[in-house]
Amino acid sequence: MHYSTSNVYDILADQGATLNRALLLKNSTKRPVDISGYIGRMHIRDYVDSSIIVKTLTTENGGITIDGVTGRVDILVSGQADAVALARAFLYQPRWAWEAAASLGGKVSANARYWRCLPKEAQDIFQNMQMGQR
């Protein structure tokens, strides 16, 4: 038997949540398929039609675990922030961290040279800011 089909699933998960799903592979007679020795790979995207891969899960990186004899495949997506996801946010909107801090009521310590480029929505985001003429 040769299994190489790819399927697309639209799974909704809350941001920051850990997702743990189990899949059982069964044949046409509803018996488990022995997948011993197989490896798995899964790409996570923001939405189904996106060409940008946010994260890749494999049997090598521990995101996918295969129990060959029972046909069970466990998928684990950690809820921890991913550096790639943060980098994408910064490329799209460079002041993202400042605006996120402002929306959460936080303050940011920054070098004085950044004070003149305050986000319009967050005029009081910097701590200890002093504006004035020289």
LODRENBA-170396 format. One record per residue (C-alpha): y negated, x negated, z negated. Coordinates in pm, whole numbers, plus 32768, in hexadecimal, padded with zeros to 4 digits. Layout:
BEGIN
YXZ;...
This chain:
BEGIN
800080008000;7EA37F8D8050;7D7480167F94;7C267FAF801F;7B5F80EF802D;7A0280F77FA2;797782277EF8;7815827F7E97;77D6832D7D4C;768983AB7CCF;769983767B55;756883BF7A83;753382E37950;740C82D27865;734281927875;73B8809F7768;74F981627727;765180C37738;7731816A7837;78AB815B780B;798582127909;7AFB82117947;7B99825D7A98;7D0B82A87AC8;7D9C825B7C1D;7EBA83447C7B;7F8383737DB8;7FC584BC7E6B;80DA85137D71;7FE784E47C4D;809383A67BD4;7FC682747B6E;7F9881707C7E;7FFD800E7C16;7ECA7F397C58;7F447DFE7BAB;7EA37CC97C3F;7D7F7D847CD9;7C157D277C9D;7AF07E177C93;79857E0C7CFD;78797F147CD0;77097F157D2D;760A7FD37C5B;74D180557D07;73A4811C7C90;740D82397D71;752A82767E66;747482237FAC;73C380ED7F27;74047FA37FD6;73A07EE17E9B;74BF7E847DB3;744E7E877C46;75917E047BB0;76ED7DA17C23;781D7DE57B4B;79617D2A7B8B;7AA87CE07AE0;7A2D7B787AC3;78EC7BC97A02;79927CC8791C;78E17DF879A8;7A2B7E7F7A2E;7B7A7E71797D;7CBB7ECA7A33;7DFF7F367989;7EE37F087AB3;801D7FC67A50;7F67810079D9;7E6E81037AFB;7D4C810E7A08;7BFE80707A60;7AF78058794D;798A802A79AD;78907FAE78AC;771B7F9578EE;765F7F0077CA;751D7FA7775D;74697E5A7736;733C7E0D780E;738D7D477943;72AB7C2779B0;72C37C967B1B;724A7DF37AC6;71217D607A08;70CD7C757B26;70CF7D9A7C1A;6FDC7E587B3C;6EEE7D2D7B32;6EF77D027CAB;6EA67E6F7CE0;6D997E7D7BD5;6D287D2D7B3F;6C777DD17A16;6DAE7E9979BD;6DE17DF67868;6C787E3577FF;6C887FA07869;6DD87FCF77BD;6D497F3E767B;6C1980227696;6CEF815876C8;6DB580FB758F;6C7880BC74C7;6CAA7F4374B9;6BBF7E1D74D7;6BE97CE075A5;6B7B7B7E7553;6AFB7AD7768E;6A2F79AF76FA;68BA79FF7721;68C779C8789A;69977B0878B9;689B7BE07800;67D07C21793A;68F87CC279EF;693E7DDD78FC;6A057F037981;691D802F79A9;6A0F810678DF;6A21800C77C0;68C57F8B776D;691D7F367603;6A6F7E93763C;6A107D2C75DF;69F97CC37472;68C37C0573FE;68117C30754B;669E7BD77552;65D77C267689;64757BB076C1;639D7AB77774;63B979437741;
